[in-house]
């Protein structure tokens, strides 16, 4: 079956952790946190970085459900927002 957005997020999470492990020891918690925050990996969702509140800054897409063969899937038809961060980042004290 075709991968879902949940599969993409899981893939990105695994690659984020692997990139951080490559830069810092998990025993050095502060260095490991900094390596995670750097988000130095190639996301399947395009450009990816963390906002000040640790939510992703990413492109948001408009999709439509289409049938490909016997499978219904989401097809990207436009980019709704580029480098979009959540609306509450400035209210977070992180």
N, CA, C and O of each residue as an XYZ file, in Angstrom:
376
protein
N       0.832     -1.182      0.000
C       0.000      0.000      0.000
C       0.871      1.237      0.000
O       2.042      1.182      0.375
N       0.303      2.346     -0.418
C       1.042      3.601     -0.463
C       1.244      4.147      0.955
O       0.354      4.013      1.795
N       2.388      4.753      1.230
C       2.634      5.304      2.565
C       1.712      6.487      2.874
O       1.323      7.235      1.978
N       1.379      6.637      4.128
C       0.528      7.736      4.579
C       1.399      8.845      5.169
O       2.617      8.696      5.274
N       0.777      9.943      5.549
C       1.507     11.019      6.216
C       2.075     10.514      7.538
O       3.123     10.986      7.978
N       1.402      9.564      8.173
C       1.900      9.002      9.431
C       3.194      8.225      9.193
O       4.100      8.251     10.026
N       3.277      7.546      8.076
C       4.520      6.849      7.730
C       5.642      7.856      7.491
O       6.781      7.623      7.895
N       5.325      8.973      6.837
C       6.324     10.016      6.589
C       6.819     10.608      7.901
O       8.019     10.826      8.068
N       5.914     10.869      8.828
C       6.302     11.422     10.124
C       7.153     10.416     10.909
O       8.113     10.804     11.575
N       6.811      9.155     10.835
C       7.591      8.121     11.520
C       8.983      7.996     10.910
O       9.970      7.868     11.634
N       9.063      8.033      9.592
C      10.349      7.976      8.890
C      11.222      9.156      9.298
O      12.404      8.992      9.598
N      10.622     10.355      9.305
C      11.357     11.546      9.708
C      11.836     11.450     11.155
O      12.959     11.847     11.465
N      10.997     10.929     12.031
C      11.379     10.782     13.438
C      12.580      9.864     13.577
O      13.525     10.181     14.299
N      12.552      8.738     12.897
C      13.682      7.802     12.956
C      14.957      8.458     12.428
O      16.025      8.299     13.019
N      14.853      9.192     11.323
C      16.030      9.851     10.755
C      16.511     11.015     11.610
O      17.711     11.286     11.657
N      15.610     11.702     12.280
C      15.997     12.750     13.227
C      16.825     12.153     14.365
O      17.874     12.690     14.721
N      16.359     11.055     14.927
C      17.075     10.397     16.027
C      18.435      9.894     15.549
O      19.437     10.058     16.245
N      18.473      9.287     14.373
C      19.753      8.803     13.840
C      20.737      9.951     13.603
O      21.932      9.805     13.862
N      20.245     11.085     13.114
C      21.136     12.224     12.884
C      21.687     12.752     14.195
O      22.854     13.140     14.263
N      20.868     12.774     15.234
C      21.325     13.248     16.545
C      22.331     12.285     17.160
O      23.313     12.717     17.764
N      22.096     10.980     17.011
C      23.041      9.976     17.523
C      24.392     10.125     16.837
O      25.431      9.912     17.461
N      24.384     10.487     15.564
C      25.628     10.681     14.822
C      26.408     11.911     15.258
O      27.598     12.024     14.963
N      25.753     12.839     15.960
C      26.411     14.077     16.373
C      26.730     14.134     17.862
O      27.642     14.856     18.263
N      26.007     13.395     18.681
C      26.191     13.504     20.133
C      25.869     12.181     20.802
O      25.068     11.389     20.305
N      26.496     11.965     21.918
C      26.220     10.771     22.722
C      24.901     10.950     23.457
O      24.612     12.034     23.965
N      24.108      9.902     23.516
C      22.857      9.973     24.272
C      23.127     10.140     25.761
O      22.237     10.544     26.510
N      24.332      9.838     26.192
C      24.692     10.016     27.608
C      24.867     11.486     27.960
O      24.686     11.872     29.115
N      25.217     12.311     26.977
C      25.333     13.758     27.180
C      23.999     14.378     26.778
O      23.801     14.763     25.625
N      23.088     14.469     27.748
C      21.708     14.859     27.458
C      21.600     16.229     26.792
O      20.815     16.404     25.859
N      22.381     17.201     27.262
C      22.298     18.541     26.679
C      22.777     18.547     25.230
O      22.157     19.179     24.374
N      23.869     17.852     24.954
C      24.393     17.780     23.582
C      23.417     17.019     22.683
O      23.217     17.382     21.524
N      22.816     15.970     23.224
C      21.869     15.196     22.429
C      20.619     16.017     22.111
O      20.117     15.984     20.987
N      20.116     16.761     23.117
C      18.976     17.643     22.872
C      19.295     18.681     21.796
O      18.470     18.961     20.926
N      20.493     19.243     21.865
C      20.904     20.239     20.867
C      20.990     19.612     19.481
O      20.625     20.244     18.489
N      21.467     18.383     19.407
C      21.562     17.688     18.120
C      20.167     17.393     17.569
O      19.952     17.487     16.361
N      19.223     17.039     18.432
C      17.842     16.851     17.989
C      17.260     18.166     17.481
O      16.625     18.206     16.427
N      17.479     19.237     18.232
C      16.941     20.553     17.867
C      17.490     21.025     16.515
O      16.801     21.724     15.772
N      18.735     20.639     16.200
C      19.342     21.043     14.925
C      18.617     20.423     13.731
O      18.642     20.978     12.632
N      17.976     19.283     13.942
C      17.188     18.614     12.882
C      17.968     18.526     11.574
O      17.486     18.942     10.521
N      19.173     17.980     11.654
C      20.054     17.895     10.486
C      19.843     16.565      9.763
O      20.659     15.649      9.871
N      18.739     16.476      9.029
C      18.419     15.266      8.270
C      17.585     15.666      7.071
O      17.017     16.757      7.041
N      17.509     14.798      6.092
C      16.706     15.060      4.891
C      15.294     14.528      5.119
O      15.074     13.317      5.101
N      14.359     15.414      5.328
C      12.971     15.027      5.571
C      12.289     14.648      4.263
O      12.537     15.255      3.221
N      11.433     13.644      4.329
C      10.640     13.278      3.155
C       9.538     14.304      2.907
O       8.876     14.277      1.870
N       9.347     15.210      3.870
C       8.320     16.252      3.738
C       8.890     17.560      3.190
O       8.168     18.552      3.091
N      10.158     17.573      2.839
C      10.784     18.795      2.348
C      11.581     19.460      3.450
O      12.043     18.799      4.380
N      11.745     20.794      3.344
C      12.501     21.523      4.362
C      11.878     21.283      5.735
O      10.657     21.208      5.867
N      12.729     21.162      6.753
C      12.224     20.871      8.089
C      13.161     21.483      9.112
O      14.378     21.311      9.033
N      12.594     22.194     10.072
C      13.343     22.671     11.227
C      12.348     22.848     12.360
O      11.135     22.806     12.154
N      12.876     23.045     13.558
C      12.016     23.235     14.722
C      11.871     24.706     15.052
O      12.817     25.483     14.920
N      10.681     25.079     15.483
C      10.412     26.432     15.952
C      10.904     26.564     17.395
O      11.382     25.587     17.971
N      10.797     27.733     17.976
C      11.259     27.958     19.344
C      10.520     27.090     20.353
O      11.060     26.798     21.419
N       9.305     26.673     20.042
C       8.524     25.811     20.933
C       8.629     24.326     20.560
O       7.860     23.499     21.049
N       9.584     24.005     19.692
C       9.880     22.632     19.274
C       8.811     21.979     18.402
O       8.839     20.765     18.203
N       7.878     22.759     17.883
C       6.977     22.255     16.853
C       7.655     22.483     15.503
O       8.438     23.423     15.368
N       7.376     21.652     14.509
C       8.064     21.817     13.230
C       7.639     23.075     12.472
O       6.491     23.515     12.540
N       8.596     23.627     11.758
C       8.332     24.652     10.746
C       8.472     23.908      9.427
O       9.540     23.384      9.113
N       7.397     23.863      8.659
C       7.395     23.037      7.457
C       6.381     23.563      6.458
O       5.552     24.409      6.792
N       6.446     23.070      5.252
C       5.440     23.406      4.243
C       4.172     22.611      4.532
O       4.229     21.456      4.955
N       3.036     23.242      4.298
C       1.733     22.590      4.450
C       1.106     22.512      3.063
O       1.074     23.498      2.326
N       0.614     21.342      2.723
C       0.124     21.103      1.364
C      -1.388     20.917      1.322
O      -1.992     20.435      2.280
N      -1.989     21.304      0.204
C      -3.385     21.025     -0.097
C      -3.395     19.722     -0.890
O      -2.672     19.577     -1.876
N      -4.215     18.788     -0.451
C      -4.280     17.497     -1.135
C      -5.721     17.181     -1.527
O      -6.674     17.759     -1.005
N      -5.839     16.258     -2.448
C      -7.146     15.711     -2.783
C      -7.004     14.201     -2.857
O      -5.944     13.675     -3.195
N      -8.082     13.521     -2.538
C      -8.073     12.064     -2.604
C      -8.322     11.656     -4.049
O      -9.299     12.080     -4.666
N      -7.425     10.825     -4.582
C      -7.550     10.325     -5.949
C      -7.399      8.810     -5.929
O      -6.849      8.234     -4.990
N      -7.892      8.191     -6.966
C      -7.750      6.747     -7.087
C      -6.588      6.449     -8.022
O      -6.586      6.873     -9.178
N      -5.601      5.720     -7.516
C      -4.465      5.268     -8.327
C      -4.539      3.750     -8.390
O      -4.209      3.058     -7.426
N      -4.974      3.243     -9.532
C      -5.209      1.804     -9.632
C      -6.398      1.447     -8.769
O      -7.493      1.980     -8.952
N      -6.185      0.553     -7.836
C      -7.257      0.137     -6.930
C      -7.187      0.845     -5.582
O      -7.940      0.513     -4.667
N      -6.281      1.824     -5.452
C      -6.006      2.436     -4.154
C      -6.401      3.910     -4.143
O      -6.129      4.641     -5.095
N      -7.043      4.338     -3.061
C      -7.299      5.751     -2.840
C      -6.091      6.330     -2.111
O      -5.588      5.731     -1.160
N      -5.628      7.493     -2.556
C      -4.464      8.115     -1.938
C      -4.597      9.634     -2.011
O      -5.420     10.160     -2.760
N      -3.781     10.325     -1.229
C      -3.749     11.784     -1.270
C      -2.769     12.243     -2.332
O      -1.644     11.748     -2.407
N      -3.195     13.182     -3.148
C      -2.341     13.770     -4.177
C      -2.160     15.243     -3.831
O      -3.139     15.949     -3.590
N      -0.909     15.710     -3.805
C      -0.634     17.114     -3.533
C      -1.042     17.928     -4.759
O      -0.621     17.641     -5.880
N      -1.870     18.949     -4.526
C      -2.298     19.792     -5.643
C      -1.801     21.230     -5.501
O      -1.812     21.985     -6.473
N      -1.364     21.617     -4.295
C      -0.848     22.975     -4.095
C      -0.128     23.049     -2.753
O      -0.285     22.175     -1.900
N       0.654     24.091     -2.583
C       1.277     24.375     -1.292
C       0.465     25.486     -0.638
O       0.368     26.590     -1.174
N      -0.118     25.191      0.521
C      -0.938     26.173      1.222
C      -0.072     27.177      1.973
O      -0.339     28.378      1.935
N       0.966     26.691      2.655
C       1.874     27.542      3.425
C       3.298     27.055      3.227
O       3.554     25.853      3.153
N       4.211     27.993      3.143
C       5.638     27.669      3.061
C       6.292     28.080      4.370
O       6.017     29.162      4.891
N       7.152     27.228      4.902
C       7.839     27.500      6.176
C       6.848     27.919      7.262
O       7.038     28.935      7.931
N       5.813     27.142      7.426
C       4.737     27.464      8.368
C       5.054     26.952      9.769
O       5.359     25.775      9.958
N       4.978     27.844     10.739
C       5.084     27.476     12.150
C       3.727     27.630     12.795
O       2.866     28.345     12.283
N       3.532     26.961     13.920
C       2.219     27.059     14.544
C       1.983     28.472     15.080
O       2.929     29.206     15.365
N       0.724     28.837     15.212
C       0.332     30.201     15.560
C       0.623     30.560     17.014
O       0.541     31.733     17.379
N       0.958     29.584     17.851
C       1.119     29.840     19.275
C       2.573     29.818     19.732
O       2.831     29.862     20.935
N       3.512     29.752     18.826
C       4.928     29.661     19.190
C       5.373     30.841     20.049
O       6.176     30.669     20.967
N       4.865     32.026     19.763
C       5.285     33.202     20.528
C       4.702     33.230     21.950
O       5.152     34.009     22.791
N       3.715     32.389     22.211
C       3.103     32.317     23.542
C       3.754     31.248     24.418
O       3.443     31.144     25.605
N       4.651     30.459     23.840
C       5.295     29.358     24.556
C       6.596     29.855     25.186
O       7.369     30.569     24.547
N       6.827     29.481     26.420
C       8.025     29.945     27.128
C       9.235     29.023     26.960
O      10.236     29.190     27.657
N       9.158     28.075     26.066
C      10.286     27.152     25.885
C      11.503     27.883     25.376
O      12.549     27.268     25.165
